[in-house]
């Protein structure tokens, strides 16, 4: 199984790691640490050196109750970072050094368009390309896309989320968005699916989704999982967000054993090493 994003093709026969670069002041884990452009670039390059296969650049927090940001503010945060990283990786490629795809973490079509123009090779959308114009932007480019499930919005999603059957409900949503994307012209080989851990789900919902993650293989697409430092891990361990490394590694290992192909994480080096062990055994 392969995942195509722009000029990159990732072999998913072994699990891959997506490094998180939050250019935000209010993300739940590292908000404010890398909001300055130069710090975000340095952090991204560090994650690439640690073994990230993709870098996911985001300029608007999607944590519960996050405050939305304007289009211009989001553009001002992410585009200079993407441009700088693309320049650096082009130089790296010429010198046979690290050259990996850049993903834009956004639901705004205008940000998607600007990021692609700046050199991004992937769209990671918590709203699964439901905003007007998003499907068309993805379809007319050769970028990869990740379609994620979220119940509600970041401002409302944790206000008593309910499902008839969380596994079947999430699968039905992702199946519908997958078909809409393909109908719009996106290639199946360019599409990842994400069940959206923590996005409109209780502790019980998240655990049930992880227990049944292997059933998502029915959809025929590679799965991306983002459990790194999430609140469900804090609920299980009792640890604050800055003390969830071990729990995050356990979640990553379990996810890959349940079929996840890409792990979206904060702690790249530790995850890469853990997945080397998983790959050697599996």
Buried (B, 14 or more C-beta within 10 A) or exposed (E): EEBBBBEBEBEBEBBBBBBBBBBBBBBBBBBEBBBEBEBBBEBBBBBBEBBBBBBBBBBBBBBBEBEEBEBEEBBBBBBBBBBBBBEBBEEBEEEEEBBBBBBBBBBBBBBBBBBBEBBBBBBBBBBBBBBEEBBBBBBEBBBBBBBBBBBBBBEEBBEEBEBEEBBEBBBEBBBEBBEBBBEBEBBEBBBBBBBBBBBBBBBEBBBBBBEBBEBBEEBEBBBBBBBBBBBBBBBBEEBEBEEBBEBBBBBBBBBBBBBBBBBBBBBBBBBBEBBEEBEEEE
